[in-house]
Amino acid sequence: MYKYTKITASVGPKSESHTVLTKMVRAGANLFRINFSHDTGDTQGKKIDTIRTVARELKTPVAVIVDLQGPKHRIGNFATEEKYKLTIGQRFIFDSDETPGDNTRVCLPHPDVIASLRAGDRILLDDGKLEMRVDRAEPTKIIATVVRGSEISSRRGFNLPDTYVDTPVLTDKDKADLEYAIKKKPDYVAVSFVQSADDIAYVRDFITARTAHKIKIIAKIERPHAVHDIDNIVLAADGIMIARGDLAVEMPYEQVPAISRHIIRLCRQMNKPVIVATQMLASLVDSEFPTRAEISDVANASYLRADSCMTSEETTVGVNPVHTIETMARILKYADMDGIANPHDWRQLDHLPENNWSRSVASMAYLNNASAIIVFDKDGVPTTEISCRRPDMPIIAVCNDETVANHLCLSRGVSSIFDEEIFGRRDAESAAKAMGIKIGAVVIVDDGTISLREL
């Protein structure tokens, strides 16, 4: 069976070796995510080098996503490393004093956060396990009340679902990491804690000022402000990652499935690939079998016609990263085929005038029972637009640029080939054979010309 939905695999200590990465690609991984929240510099650069080596050896495009940490906020340190007990209703102070904290106060080493908080705003710590509400905001401290939770400890991260913090989307660490990553020529950069389309423009200017290499930008949606500006963010970015972990902390978790569904549909309409992320097979961190809920979660991403599912801890620190990819690939293959065999209303979702031509390609292939759509593609645009129409057959993109072939690893249903000879000859039959597509009718797209052929 053909796997239409792509797999984005996070790389960590358990998956960074040449042997494991090779097995993961063979098992179905299409993109690898390098998380700069944990390591930096040459440590991450070696992972990128290994991925490029594996791709060359297997003679298959594989994309690299550099994921920046972003402005992750954390409280300061306490007097000891133990957890401090709190009671519901007690007063707690966040201030700019760097003195170690106790069970009544702690340092908040972010002046921009103190300046932004207002009475009534919520402060969620430790992934939402602890909730406080601001009673009063002063120039150097925040007086709050404990609403939920019973303990606090050093360096806990916190979320501010009600507060717009005027913080640059790239921290000093992000800028240093991105300066380094640019030299490694990644295919994508994922930007964390995006709040508006202006954040994407800022990162794009940062990149283009430093390299002519085409690096695409993925906006991670994990804050309410991003959801509110989602139309403009999708338009500004080259792709979207629905980071359901932080999103479910900062917004009511029952809203996240509906938000995800809306974003997937919007990305299709605007011809942008979309990744569904977080806890998709989390039980495989230390287990051999996924839960039934996880199986349904992965399958549902396919039924919603997302471009890619992403692994996190399952492939960075999990007991068997290769098994995780094999498991996800099996679920996706079956769900992809079931979604094609039992279609719903997906063909009616994107009737925008600018998508008429790509919808015509998909319809032509469908009506002629084509085995595949073959695109001779210089820049990835026509293939991406056809992919966003979600045709019921594979799309083969023949590219004369390796970077373009890598970018298309994220697009649903696309198998990309970097082969200058096949591209130059416009050899559709060789392209089909290279992908193992059986001989039959194919729709060919070449510089805007659309034709139907029998191979």
C-alpha positions as CSV (number, residue, x, y, z in Angstrom):
1,M,0.0,0.0,0.0
2,Y,1.1,3.6,-0.8
3,K,1.6,5.9,2.2
4,Y,0.1,9.3,1.4
5,T,0.5,10.9,4.8
6,K,4.1,11.8,5.5
7,I,6.0,11.1,8.8
8,T,8.1,13.8,10.5
9,A,10.4,12.1,13.0
10,S,12.2,13.9,15.8
11,V,15.8,13.0,16.2
12,G,17.4,12.5,19.6
13,P,19.9,10.3,21.6
14,K,18.1,7.1,20.6
15,S,17.8,7.9,16.9
16,E,20.8,10.0,15.9
17,S,23.0,7.1,14.7
18,H,23.6,6.4,11.0
19,T,22.2,2.9,11.4
20,V,19.0,3.9,13.1
21,L,18.3,6.9,10.8
22,T,18.7,4.6,7.8
23,K,16.2,2.1,9.2
24,M,13.8,4.9,10.0
25,V,13.9,6.2,6.4
26,R,13.3,2.7,5.1
27,A,10.4,2.3,7.6
28,G,8.7,5.4,6.3
29,A,10.2,8.6,7.8
30,N,10.1,11.4,5.3
31,L,11.4,14.3,7.3
32,F,13.6,14.6,10.4
33,R,13.1,17.3,13.1
34,I,16.2,18.6,14.9
35,N,15.1,20.2,18.2
36,F,17.4,23.1,19.2
37,S,15.7,23.4,22.6
38,H,17.9,20.6,23.9
39,D,21.3,20.8,22.1
40,T,22.9,23.4,19.9
41,G,25.9,24.0,17.6
42,D,28.0,21.1,16.3
43,T,26.0,18.6,18.4
44,Q,23.0,19.3,16.2
45,G,25.1,19.9,13.1
46,K,26.4,16.3,13.2
47,K,22.8,15.0,13.1
48,I,22.1,17.0,10.0
49,D,25.3,15.7,8.4
50,T,24.3,12.2,9.1
51,I,20.8,12.6,7.7
52,R,22.3,14.1,4.5
53,T,24.6,11.1,4.3
54,V,21.8,8.6,4.7
55,A,19.7,10.4,2.1
56,R,22.5,10.2,-0.4
57,E,23.2,6.5,0.3
58,L,19.5,5.6,0.0
59,K,19.2,7.9,-3.1
60,T,16.0,9.3,-1.7
61,P,15.0,12.9,-0.8
62,V,14.8,13.4,3.0
63,A,14.0,16.8,4.5
64,V,15.6,18.4,7.6
65,I,13.5,20.7,9.9
66,V,15.4,22.8,12.4
67,D,13.0,23.5,15.3
68,L,14.0,26.7,17.3
69,Q,13.3,26.9,21.0
70,G,11.6,30.3,20.9
71,P,10.8,32.6,23.8
72,K,10.1,29.8,26.3
73,H,9.5,31.5,29.7
74,R,10.6,29.9,33.0
75,I,10.5,31.0,36.6
76,G,13.7,31.4,38.6
77,N,15.3,29.1,41.2
78,F,14.1,28.2,44.7
79,A,16.4,27.8,47.8
80,T,16.5,24.1,47.3
81,E,15.7,21.7,44.5
82,E,12.8,20.2,46.4
83,K,9.2,20.9,45.5
84,Y,7.5,23.6,47.6
85,K,4.0,23.1,48.8
86,L,1.2,25.5,48.0
87,T,-2.4,25.8,49.1
88,I,-5.5,26.8,47.1
89,G,-6.3,30.5,47.7
90,Q,-2.9,31.5,49.1
91,R,-1.1,34.6,47.8
92,F,2.1,34.1,45.7
93,I,4.4,36.7,44.4
94,F,6.5,36.8,41.2
95,D,9.2,39.5,41.3
96,S,12.4,40.7,39.8
97,D,14.5,39.8,42.9
98,E,17.0,37.1,42.0
99,T,17.1,35.9,45.6
100,P,16.2,32.1,45.7
101,G,12.5,31.6,46.2
102,D,10.3,29.9,48.9
103,N,6.7,29.0,49.2
104,T,5.6,32.6,49.1
105,R,7.6,34.1,46.1
106,V,10.0,33.4,43.3
107,C,12.0,35.4,40.8
108,L,10.4,36.0,37.4
109,P,13.4,36.8,35.2
110,H,11.4,38.3,32.3
111,P,10.8,42.0,32.7
112,D,8.7,42.0,29.5
113,V,6.3,39.4,31.1
114,I,6.0,41.5,34.3
115,A,5.2,44.6,32.2
116,S,2.6,42.7,30.2
117,L,0.6,40.9,32.9
118,R,-2.7,42.5,34.1
119,A,-5.2,41.7,36.9
120,G,-7.3,38.7,36.0
121,D,-4.6,37.1,33.7
122,R,-3.8,33.4,34.2
123,I,-0.3,32.0,34.8
124,L,-0.1,28.3,34.0
125,L,3.0,26.5,35.3
126,D,4.4,23.1,34.7
127,D,2.3,22.3,31.6
128,G,-0.9,23.6,33.3
129,K,-0.6,21.5,36.5
130,L,-0.4,24.7,38.5
131,E,-2.7,27.7,37.8
132,M,-2.4,31.2,39.4
133,R,-4.5,34.3,38.7
134,V,-3.0,37.8,38.8
135,D,-4.6,40.0,41.5
136,R,-2.4,43.0,41.0
137,A,0.5,44.0,38.7
138,E,3.2,46.4,39.9
139,P,6.3,47.6,38.0
140,T,8.6,45.0,39.6
141,K,6.3,42.3,40.9
142,I,3.1,40.4,40.3
143,I,0.8,39.4,43.1
144,A,-1.2,36.3,42.3
145,T,-3.5,33.7,43.9
146,V,-3.1,30.0,43.7
147,V,-6.2,28.6,41.8
148,R,-5.2,25.0,41.1
149,G,-2.3,22.8,42.0
150,S,-0.3,22.1,45.2
151,E,3.5,22.4,44.5
152,I,6.1,24.5,42.6
153,S,9.8,24.0,41.9
154,S,12.8,25.6,40.2
155,R,12.9,26.6,36.6
156,R,9.3,25.5,35.7
157,G,8.1,26.7,32.4
158,F,4.9,28.7,32.3
159,N,2.2,29.8,29.8
160,L,0.2,33.0,29.6
161,P,-3.0,32.2,27.7
162,D,-4.6,35.6,28.4
163,T,-1.5,37.8,27.8
164,Y,0.1,39.2,24.7
165,V,3.8,39.5,25.6
166,D,5.7,41.9,23.3
167,T,8.7,39.6,23.0
168,P,10.8,39.1,19.9
169,V,10.0,35.8,18.3
170,L,13.7,35.0,18.1
171,T,15.6,35.1,21.4
172,D,19.4,35.6,21.5
173,K,19.7,31.8,21.7
174,D,17.5,31.4,18.7
175,K,19.5,33.9,16.7
176,A,22.8,32.1,17.5
177,D,21.2,28.7,16.7
178,L,19.7,29.9,13.4
179,E,23.0,31.5,12.4
180,Y,24.6,28.1,12.9
181,A,21.8,26.2,11.3
182,I,21.8,28.3,8.2
183,K,25.3,27.2,7.4
184,K,24.0,23.6,7.3
185,K,21.3,24.5,4.8
186,P,18.3,22.9,6.4
187,D,15.1,22.6,4.3
188,Y,12.8,24.1,6.9
189,V,13.0,26.2,10.0
190,A,10.1,25.7,12.6
191,V,9.4,28.9,14.5
192,S,8.1,28.4,18.1
193,F,5.5,30.5,19.9
194,V,4.4,32.5,16.8
195,Q,1.9,35.2,17.7
196,S,1.3,37.0,14.4
197,A,2.2,37.1,10.7
198,D,4.8,39.8,11.6
199,D,6.8,37.1,13.4
200,I,7.1,35.1,10.2
201,A,8.2,38.2,8.3
202,Y,10.9,38.9,10.9
203,V,12.3,35.4,10.7
204,R,12.2,35.5,6.9
205,D,14.2,38.8,6.8
206,F,16.7,37.3,9.2
207,I,17.3,34.3,7.0
208,T,17.3,36.1,3.6
209,A,19.8,38.6,4.9
210,R,22.3,35.7,5.6
211,T,21.8,33.2,2.8
212,A,20.5,32.8,-0.8
213,H,19.7,29.1,0.0
214,K,15.9,28.5,0.0
215,I,14.9,27.7,3.6
216,K,11.2,27.5,4.1
217,I,9.5,28.6,7.3
218,I,7.0,26.5,9.4
219,A,4.9,28.4,11.9
220,K,4.2,26.4,15.1
221,I,0.7,27.1,16.3
222,E,0.7,26.8,20.1
223,R,-0.7,30.2,21.4
224,P,-4.2,31.7,21.4
225,H,-2.9,34.8,19.6
226,A,-1.7,32.6,16.7
227,V,-5.1,30.9,16.5
228,H,-6.8,34.3,16.3
229,D,-4.4,35.5,13.5
230,I,-4.3,32.1,11.8
231,D,-5.4,33.3,8.3
232,N,-2.6,35.8,8.1
233,I,0.0,33.4,9.6
234,V,-0.9,30.6,7.1
235,L,-0.6,33.2,4.3
236,A,2.8,34.4,5.5
237,A,4.4,31.0,6.3
238,D,5.5,28.2,4.0
239,G,3.9,25.5,6.3
240,I,2.1,25.0,9.6
241,M,2.8,22.8,12.6
242,I,-0.1,22.3,15.0
243,A,1.8,21.9,18.3
244,R,-1.1,20.4,20.2
245,G,0.9,20.2,23.5
246,D,1.3,23.9,24.4
247,L,-1.9,24.7,22.5
248,A,-3.9,22.5,24.8
249,V,-2.4,24.2,27.8
250,E,-3.0,27.7,26.6
251,M,-6.5,27.0,25.3
252,P,-9.4,24.8,26.5
253,Y,-8.2,21.4,25.5
254,E,-11.7,20.4,24.3
255,Q,-11.3,23.1,21.5
256,V,-8.0,21.7,20.1
257,P,-9.5,19.0,17.8
258,A,-11.8,21.6,16.2
259,I,-9.0,24.1,15.9
260,S,-6.8,21.5,14.3
261,R,-9.5,20.5,11.8
262,H,-10.0,24.2,10.9
263,I,-6.3,24.8,10.4
264,I,-5.9,21.7,8.2
265,R,-8.7,22.9,5.9
266,L,-7.3,26.4,5.8
267,C,-3.8,25.2,4.9
268,R,-5.3,23.1,2.0
269,Q,-7.2,26.1,0.7
270,M,-4.0,28.3,0.9
271,N,-1.8,25.6,-0.6
272,K,0.4,25.2,2.5
273,P,1.5,21.8,4.0
274,V,0.5,21.1,7.6
275,I,1.9,18.9,10.3
276,V,-0.1,17.4,13.2
277,A,2.2,17.1,16.2
278,T,2.5,16.0,19.9
279,Q,1.8,12.7,21.7
280,M,0.7,10.8,18.6
281,L,2.3,7.6,19.8
282,A,3.5,8.7,23.2
283,S,3.0,5.3,24.8
284,L,5.8,3.9,22.6
285,V,8.3,5.8,24.6
286,D,8.5,2.8,26.9
287,S,6.0,0.3,25.4
288,E,5.8,-1.9,22.4
289,F,2.2,-1.3,21.6
290,P,0.3,2.0,21.0
291,T,-3.0,2.6,22.8
292,R,-6.2,2.3,20.9
293,A,-6.7,6.0,21.3
294,E,-3.3,6.8,19.8
295,I,-4.1,4.5,16.8
296,S,-7.3,6.5,16.2
297,D,-5.5,9.8,16.6
298,V,-2.9,8.9,13.9
299,A,-5.6,7.6,11.6
300,N,-7.8,10.7,12.2
301,A,-4.9,12.9,10.9
302,S,-5.0,10.9,7.7
303,Y,-8.8,11.1,7.5
304,L,-8.5,14.9,7.9
305,R,-6.0,14.8,5.1
306,A,-3.1,16.4,7.0
307,D,0.2,16.4,5.2
308,S,2.3,14.8,8.0
309,C,2.2,13.3,11.5
310,M,5.1,14.0,13.8
311,T,6.8,11.9,16.5
312,S,8.4,13.5,19.5
313,E,9.8,11.6,22.5
314,E,8.8,8.3,20.8
315,T,11.8,8.6,18.5
316,T,14.2,10.8,20.5
317,V,14.3,8.9,23.8
318,G,11.9,6.0,23.2
319,V,12.9,2.4,23.5
320,N,12.6,1.6,19.7
321,P,12.4,4.6,17.3
322,V,12.4,2.3,14.2
323,H,9.4,0.3,15.6
324,T,7.6,3.6,16.2
325,I,8.0,4.7,12.6
326,E,7.0,1.2,11.4
327,T,3.9,1.4,13.6
328,M,2.9,4.9,12.4
329,A,3.5,3.9,8.8
330,R,1.2,0.9,9.1
331,I,-1.6,2.9,10.6
332,L,-1.3,5.7,8.0
333,K,-1.2,3.3,5.0
334,Y,-4.4,1.6,6.0
335,A,-6.1,4.9,6.9
336,D,-5.0,6.6,3.7
337,M,-6.4,3.7,1.6
338,D,-9.6,3.7,3.6
339,G,-10.0,7.4,3.2
340,I,-9.7,7.1,-0.5
341,A,-12.1,4.1,-0.7
342,N,-14.7,5.9,1.4
343,P,-14.4,9.6,0.6
344,H,-16.5,12.3,2.2
345,D,-16.8,15.9,1.1
346,W,-13.1,16.7,0.7
347,R,-13.4,17.6,-2.9
348,Q,-15.7,20.5,-2.1
349,L,-13.5,22.2,0.5
350,D,-11.3,24.5,-1.6
351,H,-13.3,26.1,-4.4
352,L,-11.2,29.2,-4.6
353,P,-10.5,30.7,-8.0
354,E,-6.7,30.5,-7.6
355,N,-7.0,26.7,-7.2
356,N,-9.0,26.1,-10.3
357,W,-6.1,24.8,-12.4
358,S,-4.8,22.3,-9.7
359,R,-8.3,21.1,-9.0
360,S,-8.7,20.5,-12.8
361,V,-5.5,18.4,-12.7
362,A,-6.8,16.3,-9.8
363,S,-10.3,15.9,-11.4
364,M,-8.7,14.9,-14.7
365,A,-6.7,12.2,-13.0
366,Y,-9.7,11.0,-11.1
367,L,-12.1,10.9,-14.1
368,N,-9.5,9.0,-16.2
369,N,-8.6,6.5,-13.4
370,A,-5.0,7.5,-13.7
371,S,-2.3,5.5,-11.9
372,A,-0.4,8.7,-11.0
373,I,0.2,12.4,-11.6
374,I,3.7,13.2,-12.8
375,V,4.9,16.8,-12.4
376,F,8.2,18.2,-13.9
377,D,8.8,20.8,-11.2
378,K,11.4,23.5,-11.0
379,D,10.3,25.2,-7.8
380,G,7.8,23.0,-6.0
381,V,4.8,25.3,-6.4
382,P,2.7,23.2,-8.9
383,T,3.3,20.0,-7.0
384,T,2.3,21.6,-3.7
385,E,-0.9,23.0,-5.2
386,I,-1.9,19.7,-6.7
387,S,-1.1,17.9,-3.5
388,C,-3.4,20.3,-1.6
389,R,-6.3,19.2,-3.8
390,R,-5.7,15.7,-2.3
391,P,-6.0,13.6,-5.4
392,D,-6.7,9.8,-5.0
393,M,-3.4,8.7,-6.6
394,P,0.3,9.2,-6.0
395,I,2.0,12.4,-7.3
396,I,5.5,12.0,-8.7
397,A,7.5,15.2,-8.7
398,V,10.6,15.1,-10.9
399,C,13.0,17.9,-9.9
400,N,16.2,19.3,-11.2
401,D,17.0,20.9,-7.8
402,E,17.7,18.8,-4.7
403,T,16.4,21.4,-2.3
404,V,13.0,21.4,-4.1
405,A,12.8,17.6,-4.0
406,N,13.5,17.8,-0.2
407,H,10.8,20.5,0.3
408,L,8.3,18.2,-1.3
409,C,8.9,15.5,1.3
410,L,6.4,17.4,3.4
411,S,3.5,17.4,0.8
412,R,0.9,14.7,1.1
413,G,0.9,12.0,-1.5
414,V,4.1,13.3,-3.2
415,S,7.1,11.1,-4.1
416,S,9.9,13.4,-5.2
417,I,12.8,12.5,-7.5
418,F,16.0,14.6,-7.8
419,D,17.3,13.5,-11.2
420,E,18.5,16.1,-13.7
421,E,18.6,13.6,-16.6
422,I,15.0,12.4,-16.2
423,F,13.9,16.0,-15.7
424,G,15.8,17.2,-18.8
425,R,14.3,14.4,-21.0
426,R,10.9,14.8,-19.5
427,D,10.9,11.1,-19.2
428,A,7.6,10.2,-17.5
429,E,8.0,6.5,-17.9
430,S,11.4,6.4,-16.1
431,A,9.9,8.5,-13.3
432,A,6.9,6.1,-12.9
433,K,9.2,3.1,-12.9
434,A,11.6,4.7,-10.4
435,M,8.6,5.0,-8.0
436,G,7.3,1.6,-8.7
437,I,4.0,2.9,-10.2
438,K,2.4,0.3,-12.4
439,I,2.0,1.1,-16.1
440,G,-1.3,2.8,-16.9
441,A,-2.7,6.3,-17.6
442,V,-0.9,9.2,-16.0
443,V,-1.6,12.9,-16.0
444,I,1.6,14.9,-16.8
445,V,2.1,18.5,-15.7
446,D,5.0,20.4,-17.4
447,D,5.4,24.2,-17.3
448,G,1.6,24.7,-17.1
449,T,0.8,22.2,-19.8
450,I,-1.5,19.3,-18.7
451,S,-1.7,16.1,-20.7
452,L,-3.0,12.6,-20.3
453,R,-0.8,9.7,-21.5
454,E,-0.8,5.9,-21.5
455,L,2.6,4.5,-20.4
